[in-house]
Amino acid sequence: MTSSQYIEIPAFFMRGGTSNGVFLRLDDLPPAAQEAGIARDRLLMRLIGSPDPYGKQIDGMGGGSSSTSKAVIISKSTQANHDVDYLFGQVAIDKPFVDWSGNCGNLSAAVGSFAIESGLIAVKIDNGVQEVRIWQANIGKTIIAQVPIENGKVKEVGDFVLDGVTFPAAEVKLSFVSPSDGVLFPTGNTIDEIVVPEIGSLKATLISAGIPTVFVNAADIGFSGCELQDDINSNPNYLKLLENIRAAGALKMGLIQDLSEIAKRQHTPKVAFVAPPADYTASSGKQVLKSEINVLVRAVSMGKLHHAMMGTAAVAISAAAAVPDTLVARACGKPCETVCFGHPSGTLTVGASVAMENGQWVAKSVTMSRSARVLMRGWVRVPLK
């Protein structure tokens, strides 16, 4: 529906993994927004409620955090042997832009369900698991989702527990196929030296799998690896330090040509710090024992420590853990093809298949389990001014 004041667009509000976002069909968007550009970005920013100097997105569908300021556009696939094309936009909260440079691994878990629920693809079975082949359009990669089906409908209720999500749900298994752009390590090295203002030289593992990620040792920057959100996010100096590390890593990886460019690239790369296993108390009060995990990881998304772990960063963690002599593998004590890592909300297990080809490490696939469900469906109203 369109009036002189607003337009209404069919939409789903969905949780995928530890994120939620607004899901839209491409052909339901206004014609000008069906193509990449200013019209699309403006529509999504107003829909989500950005830019918001208060940081709350009260006048939109966003939730004032990197995990909840997200928009997804789905269409029937233009690629052979794929069911749908999936385009992800990370909407900046307090700045007027949408970052299209990477994927959201968490919301990837909801794409197959949305495709079925919205009628883009048909249910093919009565009970069991339906494979949905997804083309991730931001990065040009294939994701395979195993969507649970019960009585001919998407099954959402189950007993799968995902740390960082309050209630159990049905398990959705994801496979990220060839998640790296050619080689895993853009510099050719498993460990590099980056130069960070106010620190100097710092060891880092720079990897491109799932999403470009800069890993550093927690101890090298004064952290333990057991930090929770408030420990980092309440300290502007810590956030500035981590942003400077992210910028230095982006420069070394060739993602930017000048440090000033990082302000326009909030979504990628991610920055994370790692440490050997240790006992800690997660944000929910859950006790995590060092005997249960291989490594501690804390990651920053959109300038704040993430409350759990980004799905794409989990891909990077697992790929780095599987390769000898990365900072992640060193923190694990040995390379791990299946890694269980501790994050602020608990733990997550991810598996990676890597190989050496032509003298360079490549990632064949990364697998993990998430869950997803529809929180609301209807029409989202977007003001025209």
C-alpha positions in Angstrom: 0.0 0.0 0.0 1.2 3.5 -0.8 0.0 6.8 0.4 1.4 10.3 0.2 2.9 9.7 3.7 4.3 6.2 3.5 4.6 2.9 1.7 3.8 -0.6 3.1 6.0 -3.5 2.1 5.4 -7.2 2.8 8.1 -8.3 5.3 9.1 -10.9 7.8 10.9 -10.1 11.1 13.1 -13.2 11.8 15.7 -14.5 14.2 18.6 -16.3 12.6 21.2 -17.6 15.1 22.0 -14.9 17.5 20.8 -12.1 15.2 17.5 -10.8 14.0 16.5 -8.7 11.0 13.9 -7.7 8.5 13.5 -10.1 5.5 12.1 -8.8 2.2 11.4 -10.3 -1.2 13.2 -8.4 -3.9 10.1 -8.2 -6.1 8.1 -6.6 -3.2 10.4 -3.6 -3.1 9.6 -0.3 -4.9 11.0 -0.4 -8.4 13.8 2.1 -7.6 14.9 -0.1 -4.6 15.0 -3.3 -6.6 18.4 -2.1 -7.9 21.5 -1.4 -5.8 22.0 2.3 -5.0 20.9 5.3 -3.1 17.1 4.6 -3.3 17.6 1.1 -1.8 19.9 2.3 0.9 17.6 5.1 1.9 14.6 2.8 2.1 16.4 0.3 4.3 17.9 2.9 6.6 14.4 4.5 7.2 12.9 1.0 7.6 15.5 0.1 10.3 15.5 3.5 11.9 18.9 4.9 11.0 20.8 7.1 11.3 19.9 7.5 14.9 22.1 9.8 17.1 20.5 8.3 20.2 21.7 4.8 19.1 18.3 3.1 19.9 16.5 3.0 16.5 13.2 3.6 18.3 11.6 4.8 15.0 12.4 1.7 13.1 12.7 -2.1 13.1 16.3 -2.1 14.4 17.2 -2.8 18.0 20.2 -0.5 18.5 22.9 -3.2 18.2 25.0 -4.7 15.4 23.0 -8.0 15.9 19.7 -6.3 15.3 20.4 -3.6 12.7 20.1 -5.9 9.7 18.1 -6.2 6.4 17.9 -9.1 4.1 16.7 -9.2 0.5 15.8 -12.6 -1.1 14.9 -13.5 -4.6 14.7 -16.6 -6.8 18.2 -17.5 -7.8 19.8 -16.3 -11.0 22.5 -18.9 -10.4 22.5 -22.5 -11.8 21.8 -25.2 -9.1 20.7 -22.7 -6.5 17.3 -22.0 -5.0 17.5 -18.4 -3.9 19.8 -15.4 -4.0 20.5 -13.8 -0.6 21.7 -10.2 -0.2 22.6 -8.9 3.3 22.8 -5.2 4.4 24.4 -4.2 7.7 22.7 -0.9 8.5 24.8 1.5 10.4 23.1 2.7 13.6 24.3 6.3 14.0 25.6 7.0 10.5 23.8 7.2 7.1 25.0 4.2 5.2 24.4 0.5 4.6 27.5 -1.8 4.4 27.1 -4.5 1.7 30.7 -5.8 1.9 30.0 -9.0 3.7 27.6 -11.7 4.8 25.7 -12.4 8.1 26.3 -16.0 9.0 23.7 -15.9 11.7 20.9 -14.7 9.5 22.0 -17.2 6.9 20.2 -19.8 9.1 16.9 -18.1 8.4 17.2 -17.7 4.6 15.9 -21.2 3.8 13.0 -20.9 6.2 12.0 -17.5 4.7 12.3 -18.8 1.2 9.8 -21.6 2.0 7.5 -19.5 4.2 7.3 -16.6 1.7 6.5 -18.9 -1.3 9.8 -18.5 -3.2 10.4 -22.2 -3.1 8.0 -25.1 -2.5 8.1 -27.7 0.3 9.3 -31.0 -1.3 8.8 -33.4 1.6 6.3 -34.0 4.4 8.8 -34.8 7.2 12.5 -34.6 7.4 15.1 -32.1 6.2 14.9 -30.1 3.0 18.1 -28.9 1.4 18.0 -25.2 0.3 20.9 -24.1 -1.8 21.6 -20.4 -1.2 23.7 -18.0 -3.3 25.2 -15.5 -1.0 25.2 -12.5 -3.4 27.4 -10.2 -1.3 30.4 -12.5 -1.5 29.5 -14.8 -4.3 29.5 -18.0 -2.3 27.2 -21.0 -1.8 25.6 -21.8 1.5 23.6 -25.1 2.0 20.9 -25.0 4.6 19.3 -28.1 6.0 15.8 -26.9 6.9 13.7 -29.1 9.2 10.2 -29.9 7.9 7.3 -31.3 9.9 3.9 -32.1 8.4 4.8 -30.2 5.2 5.8 -27.0 7.0 9.0 -25.5 8.3 9.6 -26.8 11.8 10.8 -24.1 14.2 10.2 -25.7 17.6 12.8 -28.1 19.0 15.3 -28.9 21.7 18.4 -27.5 20.0 20.1 -25.0 22.4 22.3 -22.2 21.0 24.2 -20.2 23.5 23.2 -16.5 23.1 19.6 -17.4 22.3 17.2 -17.7 25.3 14.9 -20.5 24.1 15.5 -23.8 22.4 14.4 -24.3 18.8 14.8 -26.7 15.8 18.3 -27.2 14.6 19.3 -25.8 11.2 22.6 -27.2 9.8 24.6 -24.9 7.6 27.4 -25.6 5.2 29.5 -22.8 3.9 31.0 -24.1 0.6 34.5 -22.8 -0.3 34.1 -19.8 2.1 37.4 -18.2 1.2 38.2 -16.1 -1.8 40.8 -18.3 -3.3 43.5 -18.5 -0.6 42.7 -18.3 3.1 45.5 -15.8 3.9 45.6 -12.7 1.7 49.2 -11.9 2.6 50.3 -15.6 2.1 51.3 -15.7 5.8 49.6 -17.5 8.7 51.0 -14.8 11.1 51.8 -11.2 10.1 53.1 -8.1 11.8 50.8 -5.1 11.7 51.6 -1.6 12.9 49.0 -0.2 15.3 49.1 3.4 16.6 50.1 3.6 20.3 51.2 0.0 20.3 53.6 -0.5 17.4 54.2 -3.9 15.9 51.6 -6.5 16.8 51.3 -10.2 15.7 48.1 -11.0 13.8 46.5 -13.7 11.7 44.7 -12.2 8.8 42.2 -14.6 7.2 39.4 -14.4 4.6 36.9 -17.1 5.3 33.3 -16.4 5.9 34.3 -12.8 6.5 37.7 -11.1 6.5 38.9 -11.3 10.1 41.9 -9.9 12.0 42.9 -12.2 14.9 45.3 -11.0 17.7 46.4 -12.5 21.0 44.4 -11.3 23.9 47.5 -11.1 26.1 49.3 -8.9 23.6 46.7 -6.2 24.1 46.2 -6.5 27.8 43.1 -8.8 27.8 42.5 -12.3 29.2 40.0 -13.6 26.6 37.4 -14.0 29.3 35.9 -10.5 28.9 32.2 -10.0 28.6 30.4 -7.1 26.7 30.4 -4.5 29.5 34.1 -5.1 30.2 35.0 -3.8 26.7 32.0 -1.7 25.5 32.0 0.5 28.6 35.6 1.5 28.0 36.1 3.9 25.0 39.9 3.4 25.1 39.5 -0.4 24.6 37.1 0.2 21.7 39.5 2.7 20.1 42.3 0.2 20.5 40.4 -2.6 18.8 39.2 -0.3 16.0 42.8 0.7 15.4 43.8 -2.9 15.2 41.0 -3.6 12.8 42.1 -0.7 10.5 45.7 -1.8 10.5 44.7 -5.3 9.6 42.4 -4.1 6.8 45.3 -2.1 5.4 47.6 -5.1 5.5 45.0 -7.3 3.8 44.5 -4.7 1.0 40.9 -4.1 1.9 41.6 -0.4 2.2 44.3 1.8 0.7 44.4 4.4 3.5 43.5 4.2 7.2 41.0 6.9 6.7 38.8 4.6 4.6 38.0 2.3 7.5 35.2 4.6 8.7 33.2 3.7 5.6 33.8 0.0 6.1 32.3 -0.9 9.4 31.1 -4.4 8.6 34.4 -5.8 7.3 36.9 -6.9 8.4 36.1 -8.1 11.9 38.6 -8.0 14.7 38.9 -10.7 17.3 41.2 -11.7 20.2 42.1 -15.2 21.2 43.5 -16.9 24.3 44.1 -20.5 25.5 41.1 -22.2 27.4 40.2 -20.9 30.8 37.2 -21.2 33.2 34.8 -18.3 33.1 31.2 -17.3 33.7 29.2 -16.5 30.6 26.8 -13.5 30.4 23.9 -15.8 31.2 25.6 -17.0 34.4 26.5 -20.3 32.8 29.8 -21.7 33.9 32.2 -22.5 31.0 35.0 -24.9 31.9 38.3 -24.8 30.2 38.1 -28.6 29.8 35.0 -28.1 27.5 36.6 -25.8 25.0 39.6 -25.5 22.7 40.1 -21.8 22.7 38.6 -18.5 24.0 37.5 -15.9 21.3 36.0 -12.5 21.6 35.0 -10.6 18.5 33.9 -7.0 17.7 31.1 -6.2 15.3 30.2 -2.6 14.2 32.4 -1.1 16.9 31.2 -3.1 19.9 32.1 -6.5 21.4 29.5 -9.0 20.2 27.3 -10.6 22.8 28.0 -14.1 21.4 29.7 -14.7 18.0 28.9 -13.6 14.5 28.3 -16.7 12.3 30.7 -15.5 9.6 33.4 -14.9 12.3 32.8 -18.5 13.5 33.6 -19.6 9.9 36.9 -17.6 10.2 37.7 -19.1 13.6 37.2 -22.6 12.5 39.2 -22.2 9.3 42.1 -20.5 11.3 41.9 -23.2 14.0 42.4 -26.0 11.4 45.6 -24.5 9.9 48.9 -25.1 11.7 50.7 -22.0 13.1 48.0 -19.5 13.1 47.3 -17.5 16.3 44.0 -19.4 16.7 45.7 -22.8 16.3 48.4 -21.8 18.7 45.9 -20.7 21.3 44.2 -24.1 20.8 47.5 -25.9 21.5 47.3 -27.7 18.1 45.3 -27.5 14.8 41.7 -28.5 15.3 39.4 -29.4 12.4 36.5 -29.3 14.8 36.8 -26.5 17.3 34.7 -25.6 20.3 35.3 -22.0 21.3 34.2 -20.0 24.3 32.5 -16.7 23.6 30.7 -14.2 25.9 27.4 -16.1 25.9 28.8 -19.6 26.1 30.3 -22.0 23.5 29.9 -23.0 19.9 31.3 -25.9 17.9 32.3 -25.5 14.3 34.0 -27.8 11.8 36.3 -26.9 8.9 37.8 -28.8 6.0 41.0 -27.1 4.8 43.7 -28.2 2.3 47.0 -27.0 0.9 46.8 -26.4 -2.8 49.6 -25.0 -5.0 51.4 -23.9 -1.9 48.5 -22.0 -0.4 45.9 -23.0 2.2 42.3 -23.0 1.1 39.0 -23.7 2.9 36.9 -26.4 1.4 33.9 -26.1 3.7 32.8 -25.0 7.1 29.8 -26.5 8.9 27.9 -25.4 12.0 24.4 -25.6 13.6 22.1 -22.7 14.2 18.4 -22.2 14.6 15.8 -19.7 13.2 12.2 -18.7 13.4 9.7 -16.2 12.2 9.1 -13.6 14.9 6.5 -11.6 12.9 5.1 -11.4 9.4 3.0 -8.7 7.8 3.8 -5.3 6.3 6.4 -2.8 7.4 5.4 0.8 7.0 8.1 3.2 5.8 7.6 7.0 5.8 8.3 8.7 2.5 10.0 11.6 4.3 
